[in-house]
């Protein structure tokens, strides 16, 4: 991923890496619920742990995004769509 301003290239690449990790984490959590019962006692605890992991990773994504100029965020979203074929969450 390329930033418009080379000063932000590192943050853009970190944002892309975290975004991929977040997408993979969501997919992994959804696969768990294909076989687990969310309403059992152990399922409830597992769901809480997953929610905390997702929230922590999303907050890291959001903090990086907040440090980027709006133009860089728009550029990131365009590149992300080209690479992955789906829309970015940020």
Phi, psi and omega in degrees: 000138181247137175269154175294318177253122183305339179299332184258005183302317181298316180293322179296316179293321177295320178298318179296315180298314179295323179297317177296319178298319180296315179299317179295321178297316178298316179298317179298318180293323178294323178295326178299320185282354172289334183244338183266157174261114183294337186265000175280168181297314180290326177296321179296316179295319179296319179297319178298316179298317179296318179298319179295319178298315180297317181295319180298314180292320178296320179297322177297318177300314183295321179296320177293317180299322181295334181275351181265146174293157183301322181298321178291323178295318178296317178297318177301313181299319179296315180293323180297318178297318178297319183286317188256335181088001175225165188284144177288152180277347182254000000 
